[in-house]
Amino acid sequence: MSIRNEIKNKRTQLSLTDKQEMDHAIFQRLISHPRIIEAKAVYCYFSVSNLGEVDTQSFIKYVLEKGIKVVLPKIVGAQIEFYKISCLNEVVVGKMNIMEPSENCQRVLAAEEVILVPGLAYDRMGNRLGYGKGYYDKYLAGKNHYPIALAYNFQICDKLVVDMHDVKVAEIITDLEIIKCN
């Protein structure tokens, strides 16, 4: 079984109680992270619950309430673009049934901000195994964002084989620890 399929299976087989407890631990580490506390904006993604992703919806609500700008991706052709949302009512079902900003949202050009990056597996060097389309690798290439991954501890692997174009994350926040990558 491939690493992608193994992690997908583990995530979707989590009990609701275990998932909620691990999500809460990740949420607490994330909201107390110095880069989040100091952020003027956070580039985020809207978690897909049926894929077992770490919950980002609670985080999005939290930062909106704190007055921090939230910027979410929208798939446009073979790439992603980011749009500012002001409330969760501005999020609609988009391509591949992923929630994305509505047509009314304003596009935001890259800024040097924290970006939460989705993925399936990571190693302690910051290598990331995504979903295979390369959207985030293409977007992050040549930009000065600070990429942070949210993951359950079982998503951390010893060593991932990656391609030259794969962009590393700077940190991984798990339910058990914060991993500073390098």
N, C-alpha and C positions, 0 to 999 in steps of 0.2 A: 504494500500500500504506500502511496506517495505521502510525503510530509504534508502537502496541502490537504489531502483527503483525511489523513490521520487527525490533524488539528481540527478540521471541520467537524468530524465525528465527535471528538472529545467535547468541543464547544456545544454542539447541539444536544449532547447527552447529559449535560449538567442538570442537576435538579434545580427547580426554581429557587429553592432556599439557598443552595450553594452559590448559584449565580448571583442572587441578590446580595449575599454576604461579600462575595469577591468584588462585585461592582461597587459596593459601598466602600470597601477598603481602598480601591483604586480612586474613587471619587474624593475621598478624604486626603489622599496623598496629592492628588492633582490640584485641589483648591488651595492647598497650603504650599504649593510649589512657588518659590520666589518669582519665577518668570510669569506665572499666572497672576500672582498678587500685583505685580507691577505692570501687567499688560494693559495696553490701550485697546487692543483688538486681539482676538483669537481666531485663527483659521481652524475650522473644525470639520467634522463629518457627522452626518446624522446616522447613528448606528442602526443596523438592520437586525431586529430581534430574532427573526427566524433563522438567521445565520449564526446566532449565538455570539455576536460581537459584544465587546464590553460596552455597557450603556453609556452613551454620550448625551442622551436627551436630558437627563437630570443636570448634567454639567452645563448644557446650553441654557436651560432655564435659570440656573444659578448665575451665570455670568451676565445674562441679560438683566436680571434683577439688580446686579451690582453696577450696571451701567457700562459694562465693557462691550465693545462692538463685537458682534458675532458674524463671521464670514463663512459661508457654506459653499461647497462645490456643486457645479452643474455639469453634466456630461454634454459636451458640444462636439459632435463628430468624433474624432479619435483623441480628444483631449478634454481636460477639465478647465473650467473658468470659475472664479469665485465671486459670490454676490453677498452683499450685506443684508442681514435680516434684522428686523426690529422686534419681532415677536414670533412665536411658533405658528401663528395663523398664516404667516407668509411662506410656509413650507407646504409643498404639494408632491404628489406621487410623480416621479419622473421616469427616465429611462431605466430599464431593468428593475422596475418597481422600487427604486431607491428614492427616498425623500430628498427633495432639492428645493432651492429658492424658487418662488413663483416668478412669473413674467414681470411683476411690478417692482422687483428688487433691483437695486443698483449694482452694476458690476464694479468690482474693486480690483485695481491693479496691484501687483505684488508689493508688499511692504516687508520690512524686516521684523516680522512678528513670529510668535509661536504658531506652529502648525501641527495639529494632531493628525497623525498619519495612520490609516487603517492597514491591517495586514494579518497574515495567518501565522507566521513564525518569525522569530528573531534570534540572533545570537548576541553574545555580550560585546561583540565588536561593533554592533549597530547595524549589521546586515539585516535586511528585511526581505521576507518572502511575501509578496502581495498576492493579489487574485489573478495575476497573469496578463493584465491588459496594459500595464505600464503607465497608467494615467498619472500617478503621483511622481514616478521617476521622471517623466517628461516635464511635468509642471515644475518640479524642484530643481531641475538641471540649471545651474548657473544663477540660482536665486539665493538670497541670504536669509531665508527663513530659519527658524530653530525647530527642527522636526523632533517631535516627541511621539512615541508609540504608547498606546494603552493595550495591555495584554494580560491574560491570566498567566500565572507562573509556568503552567505546563506548555505554554507556547514558546518558551525559551529553549533553544536547542544548543548543543555544544558548538557546532560550526555549520554554517549554511554555505552552500556553493552559490555564488552570485555572478552576474554578468558585469561587464565594465560600466554599463549605463545605469546600474542600480544605485540609487542614492541611499546612503546610510542615515539612520536616525541618530540624534545626539544623546537621547535618553529613552529608556523604556520604563514606564510606570506599571508595576504589576500589583497584584493583591498582597504580595509579600515584601516587595522591596522597590527601590528606585535604582535602576542600573544606569550609571554614567558610562557611555560608550566611547571608545577611542581605539 
